[in-house]
Amino acid sequence: MTTVLIIDDSEFSRAQLKLMLQKLGHEVLIARDGKEGWRRLQKNPVNLVITDWMMPEMDGLGLCRRVRQAEFNHYIYIILLTIRDGKNDMVEALEAGADDFITKPCTLPELRVKLHNGERILAYEEELLKRNRQLAEAHEEMRRGLKSVSRFHQTLLPPGSHRLEGLHFESRSGVCDIASGDMFNFIPLDADRCAFYLLDVAGHGIPAAMFSFSLSHIISPSPSPSNAPGAATRGLLDLHSPTELTLSLNRMFQARTDDWLSFTIIYGIIDKREQRIRFVQGGHPPLIYIPHDGPVRPVGDGGFPVGFFEEAEFEEYGFDFRPGDRIILYSDGVTECLNIQEKPYTTGRLLDKVEQVRSKALAESIAAIHQNLADWRDSSLFNDDWSLIGIEYDQST
């Protein structure tokens, strides 16, 4: 049973409409003009209104406009009762927000049809609202799930500022979607050696993030670095050999399916006893070497991404790494970060900035590079996932 609000300044019209509506099985509310009708609508959950056009205080068009401007939690179907039947009058009424018309005098069969049409539209509207609520609930559930993925990704990353004996690590990273395809970590191998890696899965979002989770677990089953020598749990790979590790990953991830995701990696070992770094690139951007007494320079030519060619070879690089020296690792989301003119940040700009801030403490230096990148992007949203890592051999060692 539908409740119908009658708004009419004529007592006779109100009585006539009320009688017909009750014969059709409807409950009826009465208002004597537009203002009273508006007050009724605010207090009663009415979906269907029959209102006269010409009334004192507030006419039918004024009521229509006020209803359409208001934020009711349900749709109100408005039938305009009028003696007007001109084309321009009908256009004006529709523009004001009326849904249908009844020309005076009104007959019972005509009223039945008009109400039936209104109830059908209201049923469609209710079904649409129901589906929208279900969609909103599903969207909220998905959003919570995606946030969980993002939080889980953060648990796999080392702290932004971290120290192992004799080594200082600083990192910053960001995503262009819910979760990142970048992953990095620092792995103590023994009292003298510490491994590091940064990998970048092609693409971004949930598929890239899930693949990076898997890779992280394969390389470093322990989720975070530890100060204890030998704390890394040994997995499927030889963590002591950058070359063997990269070759093993290349064999494990040969492209076999259409939905396969490629990735790049840089994996290296810092040997404090020998004061030397050895590392391998698998399609990753060059490492930036900052000796304490020499010029900043990139090291490495990239090589092949992991998994593209079964017979790929990966060159191992090495250089001295003494107290006071630093290295910078980064994903291509840094150098390929686009500004508002769609121009990339570039390796050259990164090298210039690294040189400018090399005299600062490591944390300040990485923060300054990060800020320069954000200023370049001029937006909180990035066009790709990005990671920036600084590693320093403490001079006090």
C-alpha positions as CSV (number, residue, x, y, z in Angstrom):
1,M,0.0,0.0,0.0
2,T,1.4,3.4,-1.1
3,T,1.0,6.5,0.9
4,V,0.1,9.5,-1.3
5,L,0.4,13.1,-0.3
6,I,-2.3,15.4,-1.8
7,I,-1.4,19.1,-1.9
8,D,-4.2,21.4,-3.1
9,D,-5.7,24.6,-1.8
10,S,-9.2,23.5,-2.9
11,E,-11.1,21.7,-0.2
12,F,-13.3,20.1,-2.8
13,S,-10.4,18.8,-4.9
14,R,-8.7,17.4,-1.8
15,A,-11.8,15.6,-0.8
16,Q,-12.4,14.2,-4.3
17,L,-8.8,13.0,-4.7
18,K,-8.8,11.5,-1.2
19,L,-11.9,9.5,-2.0
20,M,-10.6,8.1,-5.3
21,L,-7.2,7.2,-3.7
22,Q,-8.8,5.4,-0.9
23,K,-10.9,3.4,-3.4
24,L,-7.6,2.4,-5.1
25,G,-6.3,1.2,-1.7
26,H,-3.9,4.0,-0.8
27,E,-3.3,5.8,2.4
28,V,-3.7,9.6,2.1
29,L,-2.0,12.6,3.7
30,I,-3.4,16.1,3.1
31,A,-1.7,19.5,2.7
32,R,-3.4,22.8,1.9
33,D,-0.5,24.5,0.0
34,G,3.1,24.1,-1.1
35,K,4.6,25.2,2.2
36,E,2.5,22.8,4.3
37,G,3.2,20.1,1.7
38,W,7.0,20.7,2.1
39,R,6.7,20.4,5.9
40,R,4.8,17.1,5.4
41,L,7.5,15.7,3.1
42,Q,10.2,16.5,5.7
43,K,8.4,14.7,8.4
44,N,6.9,11.7,6.5
45,P,8.6,9.2,4.3
46,V,6.3,9.8,1.3
47,N,7.4,8.7,-2.2
48,L,4.4,9.8,-4.2
49,V,2.9,13.4,-4.4
50,I,-0.1,14.8,-6.3
51,T,0.1,18.6,-6.2
52,D,-2.0,21.4,-7.7
53,W,-0.1,23.8,-9.9
54,M,-1.7,27.1,-8.8
55,M,-1.6,27.6,-5.1
56,P,-0.9,30.5,-2.7
57,E,2.3,30.6,-0.6
58,M,4.2,28.1,-2.7
59,D,2.8,26.8,-6.0
60,G,3.4,23.3,-7.5
61,L,6.4,24.4,-9.6
62,G,8.1,25.9,-6.5
63,L,7.5,22.7,-4.6
64,C,9.0,20.6,-7.4
65,R,12.1,22.8,-7.5
66,R,12.6,22.6,-3.7
67,V,12.1,18.8,-3.7
68,R,14.7,18.3,-6.5
69,Q,17.2,20.6,-4.7
70,A,16.8,18.7,-1.4
71,E,18.8,15.6,-0.4
72,F,16.1,13.0,0.4
73,N,17.3,9.5,0.9
74,H,14.5,8.3,-1.4
75,Y,13.0,9.4,-4.7
76,I,9.8,11.5,-4.6
77,Y,7.6,11.0,-7.6
78,I,5.5,14.2,-8.3
79,I,2.3,14.3,-10.4
80,L,1.2,17.8,-11.2
81,L,-2.5,18.5,-11.2
82,T,-3.4,21.3,-13.6
83,I,-5.9,22.8,-16.0
84,R,-3.0,23.8,-18.2
85,D,-2.3,21.7,-21.2
86,G,-0.1,23.9,-23.4
87,K,3.2,22.5,-24.7
88,N,5.2,25.3,-23.1
89,D,3.5,24.7,-19.8
90,M,4.5,21.0,-19.9
91,V,8.1,21.9,-20.7
92,E,8.2,24.4,-17.8
93,A,6.8,21.8,-15.4
94,L,9.3,19.1,-16.5
95,E,12.2,21.5,-16.1
96,A,11.0,22.2,-12.6
97,G,11.1,18.5,-11.7
98,A,7.6,17.2,-12.3
99,D,7.3,13.5,-13.3
100,D,3.8,13.4,-14.8
101,F,0.5,15.4,-15.2
102,I,-3.2,15.0,-14.5
103,T,-5.5,17.4,-16.3
104,K,-8.5,18.6,-14.2
105,P,-11.1,17.2,-13.8
106,C,-9.4,13.9,-12.9
107,T,-11.2,10.5,-13.5
108,L,-10.6,7.3,-11.5
109,P,-9.3,5.3,-14.4
110,E,-6.8,8.0,-15.4
111,L,-5.7,8.4,-11.7
112,R,-5.2,4.6,-11.5
113,V,-2.9,4.6,-14.6
114,K,-0.9,7.6,-13.4
115,L,-0.3,6.0,-10.0
116,H,0.6,2.7,-11.5
117,N,3.2,4.4,-13.6
118,G,4.5,6.2,-10.6
119,E,4.7,3.1,-8.5
120,R,6.6,1.3,-11.3
121,I,9.2,4.1,-11.5
122,L,9.6,4.1,-7.7
123,A,10.1,0.3,-7.8
124,Y,12.8,0.7,-10.4
125,E,14.3,3.5,-8.3
126,E,14.3,1.4,-5.1
127,E,15.9,-1.5,-7.0
128,L,18.6,0.9,-8.3
129,L,19.2,2.2,-4.8
130,K,19.5,-1.4,-3.5
131,R,22.0,-2.3,-6.2
132,N,24.0,0.9,-5.6
133,R,24.1,0.0,-1.9
134,Q,25.3,-3.5,-2.7
135,L,27.9,-2.0,-5.1
136,A,29.1,0.5,-2.4
137,E,29.4,-2.4,0.1
138,A,31.4,-4.5,-2.4
139,H,33.6,-1.5,-3.2
140,E,34.2,-0.8,0.5
141,E,35.1,-4.5,1.1
142,M,37.5,-4.4,-1.9
143,R,39.0,-1.1,-0.6
144,R,39.7,-2.8,2.8
145,G,41.3,-5.7,1.0
146,L,43.5,-3.5,-1.1
147,K,44.5,-1.5,2.0
148,S,45.5,-4.9,3.6
149,V,47.7,-5.6,0.6
150,S,49.3,-2.2,0.9
151,R,49.9,-2.7,4.7
152,F,51.3,-6.2,4.0
153,H,53.7,-4.7,1.4
154,Q,55.0,-2.3,4.0
155,T,55.7,-5.1,6.5
156,L,58.0,-6.7,4.0
157,L,60.1,-3.6,3.6
158,P,62.9,-2.7,6.0
159,P,62.5,0.4,8.1
160,G,63.1,3.7,6.3
161,S,66.2,4.3,8.5
162,H,68.1,1.2,9.5
163,R,71.6,0.2,10.7
164,L,73.5,-3.0,10.6
165,E,76.9,-3.1,12.2
166,G,79.0,-0.6,10.2
167,L,76.4,0.1,7.6
168,H,73.7,2.7,7.5
169,F,70.6,2.3,5.2
170,E,68.0,5.0,4.3
171,S,65.1,4.4,2.0
172,R,62.1,6.1,0.5
173,S,59.5,4.6,-1.8
174,G,56.1,5.4,-3.2
175,V,53.3,3.8,-5.3
176,C,51.2,5.0,-8.2
177,D,48.4,2.5,-7.3
178,I,47.3,0.7,-4.2
179,A,50.4,-1.4,-3.8
180,S,53.9,-1.4,-5.3
181,G,55.7,-3.7,-7.6
182,D,59.0,-2.5,-6.1
183,M,60.6,-4.5,-3.3
184,F,64.0,-4.2,-1.5
185,N,65.7,-5.5,1.5
186,F,69.1,-5.8,3.3
187,I,70.2,-9.3,4.4
188,P,73.1,-9.9,6.9
189,L,75.0,-13.0,5.6
190,D,77.7,-13.2,8.3
191,A,79.7,-10.9,10.5
192,D,81.5,-9.3,7.6
193,R,79.0,-9.5,4.7
194,C,75.6,-8.0,4.0
195,A,73.5,-8.5,0.9
196,F,71.2,-5.9,-0.6
197,Y,68.7,-6.0,-3.4
198,L,66.1,-3.9,-5.2
199,L,63.7,-5.5,-7.7
200,D,61.1,-3.8,-9.9
201,V,58.2,-5.8,-11.3
202,A,56.8,-4.5,-14.6
203,G,53.5,-2.7,-14.2
204,H,51.9,-1.8,-11.0
205,G,48.9,-2.5,-8.8
206,I,47.9,-5.8,-7.2
207,P,49.3,-8.2,-9.8
208,A,52.8,-6.5,-9.7
209,A,52.6,-6.4,-5.9
210,M,51.7,-10.1,-5.5
211,F,54.6,-11.1,-7.8
212,S,57.0,-8.9,-5.9
213,F,55.8,-10.5,-2.6
214,S,56.7,-13.9,-4.1
215,L,60.1,-12.8,-5.3
216,S,60.8,-11.2,-1.9
217,H,60.1,-14.5,-0.2
218,I,62.2,-16.5,-2.6
219,I,65.2,-14.2,-2.2
220,S,64.8,-13.5,1.5
221,P,62.4,-15.7,3.5
222,S,63.0,-13.6,6.6
223,P,60.6,-10.6,6.1
224,S,63.0,-7.9,7.5
225,P,66.7,-7.4,8.2
226,S,68.2,-8.3,11.5
227,N,71.3,-7.1,13.3
228,A,72.3,-10.6,14.1
229,P,74.9,-12.0,11.7
230,G,73.6,-15.0,9.7
231,A,70.0,-14.1,10.6
232,A,68.8,-14.5,7.1
233,T,66.9,-17.8,6.6
234,R,68.4,-19.7,3.6
235,G,65.9,-20.3,0.9
236,L,66.2,-21.6,-2.7
237,L,69.0,-19.3,-3.8
238,D,72.7,-18.9,-3.2
239,L,72.7,-15.5,-1.4
240,H,76.5,-15.4,-1.3
241,S,76.9,-15.1,-5.1
242,P,75.2,-12.3,-7.0
243,T,75.8,-14.0,-10.3
244,E,74.5,-17.4,-9.3
245,L,71.4,-15.9,-7.6
246,T,70.5,-13.9,-10.8
247,L,71.1,-16.9,-13.0
248,S,68.9,-19.0,-10.8
249,L,66.1,-16.4,-10.9
250,N,66.4,-16.2,-14.7
251,R,65.9,-20.0,-14.9
252,M,63.0,-20.0,-12.5
253,F,61.1,-17.2,-14.3
254,Q,61.2,-17.9,-18.0
255,A,58.2,-16.4,-19.8
256,R,55.7,-19.2,-20.5
257,T,52.2,-17.6,-20.2
258,D,50.5,-14.5,-21.4
259,D,50.0,-13.2,-17.9
260,W,53.7,-13.6,-16.9
261,L,55.2,-10.5,-15.3
262,S,58.8,-9.5,-16.0
263,F,61.1,-7.8,-13.5
264,T,64.5,-6.2,-13.1
265,I,66.8,-6.6,-10.1
266,I,70.0,-5.4,-8.7
267,Y,71.6,-7.7,-6.1
268,G,74.9,-7.1,-4.4
269,I,77.1,-8.0,-1.4
270,I,79.0,-5.6,0.8
271,D,82.1,-7.2,2.2
272,K,83.3,-5.1,5.1
273,R,86.4,-7.1,5.7
274,E,87.6,-6.8,2.1
275,Q,86.0,-3.3,1.9
276,R,84.5,-4.1,-1.5
277,I,81.1,-4.4,-3.2
278,R,80.1,-7.0,-5.8
279,F,76.8,-6.7,-7.6
280,V,74.8,-7.9,-10.6
281,Q,72.1,-6.1,-12.6
282,G,69.2,-7.9,-14.3
283,G,67.9,-5.1,-16.5
284,H,68.0,-2.6,-13.6
285,P,69.2,1.0,-13.7
286,P,72.9,1.6,-12.8
287,L,74.0,1.8,-9.2
288,I,75.3,5.3,-8.2
289,Y,78.7,5.2,-6.4
290,I,79.7,8.1,-4.2
291,P,83.3,7.6,-2.9
292,H,84.1,9.9,0.0
293,D,87.1,11.2,-1.8
294,G,86.1,11.1,-5.5
295,P,83.4,12.0,-8.1
296,V,79.9,10.6,-8.2
297,R,79.6,8.0,-11.0
298,P,77.1,5.4,-12.2
299,V,78.2,1.8,-12.3
300,G,76.7,-0.9,-14.5
301,D,75.1,-1.0,-17.9
302,G,71.8,-2.7,-17.1
303,G,72.0,-6.1,-18.8
304,F,68.9,-8.2,-19.6
305,P,65.7,-8.2,-17.4
306,V,65.3,-11.5,-15.6
307,G,63.4,-14.2,-17.3
308,F,63.5,-12.9,-20.9
309,F,66.3,-15.2,-22.3
310,E,67.1,-18.6,-20.9
311,E,70.7,-18.4,-21.9
312,A,71.2,-14.8,-20.7
313,E,74.4,-14.0,-18.9
314,F,74.8,-11.4,-16.2
315,E,77.9,-9.5,-15.6
316,E,79.3,-9.0,-12.1
317,Y,80.7,-5.6,-11.2
318,G,83.0,-4.8,-8.3
319,F,84.6,-1.8,-6.7
320,D,86.2,-0.7,-3.5
321,F,83.8,0.4,-0.7
322,R,85.5,2.1,2.2
323,P,84.3,3.9,5.3
324,G,82.7,7.2,4.3
325,D,81.6,5.8,0.8
326,R,78.0,5.6,-0.2
327,I,75.9,4.0,-2.9
328,I,72.4,4.9,-4.2
329,L,70.0,2.4,-5.6
330,Y,66.8,3.4,-7.4
331,S,64.1,2.0,-9.6
332,D,63.2,3.4,-13.0
333,G,60.1,5.0,-11.4
334,V,62.6,7.7,-10.2
335,T,64.4,8.6,-13.5
336,E,61.2,8.1,-15.6
337,C,59.0,10.2,-13.2
338,L,57.1,12.6,-15.5
339,N,56.4,16.2,-14.7
340,I,53.3,18.2,-15.8
341,Q,54.9,18.6,-19.3
342,E,55.4,14.8,-19.5
343,K,59.1,15.2,-19.3
344,P,61.1,12.5,-17.4
345,Y,63.3,13.3,-14.3
346,T,66.3,11.5,-16.1
347,T,69.4,9.9,-14.8
348,G,71.4,13.1,-15.4
349,R,69.1,15.1,-13.1
350,L,69.4,12.5,-10.4
351,L,73.2,12.4,-10.6
352,D,73.3,16.2,-10.4
353,K,71.1,16.2,-7.3
354,V,73.2,13.4,-5.7
355,E,76.3,15.5,-6.2
356,Q,74.6,18.6,-4.7
357,V,73.6,16.8,-1.5
358,R,76.6,14.4,-1.0
359,S,78.0,16.5,1.9
360,K,74.8,16.1,3.9
361,A,74.1,13.3,6.4
362,L,72.7,10.2,4.6
363,A,69.2,10.7,5.9
364,E,69.1,14.4,4.9
365,S,70.6,13.5,1.5
366,I,68.0,10.9,0.6
367,A,65.2,13.2,1.9
368,A,66.5,16.0,-0.3
369,I,66.5,13.8,-3.4
370,H,63.0,12.7,-2.5
371,Q,61.8,16.3,-2.2
372,N,63.4,17.2,-5.5
373,L,61.6,14.3,-7.1
374,A,58.3,15.4,-5.6
375,D,58.8,19.0,-6.7
376,W,59.5,17.7,-10.2
377,R,56.3,15.6,-10.2
378,D,54.3,18.5,-8.6
379,S,51.7,15.9,-7.6
380,S,51.1,13.4,-4.8
381,L,50.3,10.9,-7.5
382,F,53.2,9.3,-9.4
383,N,53.1,7.7,-12.8
384,D,55.0,4.6,-11.6
385,D,56.1,2.9,-8.4
386,W,59.4,4.2,-7.3
387,S,62.1,3.4,-4.7
388,L,65.2,5.3,-3.6
389,I,67.8,3.7,-1.3
390,G,71.0,5.0,0.2
391,I,73.7,2.8,1.8
392,E,76.7,4.3,3.6
393,Y,79.8,2.6,5.1
394,D,80.1,4.4,8.4
395,Q,83.4,6.3,8.8
396,S,83.6,5.3,12.5
397,T,84.0,1.7,11.5
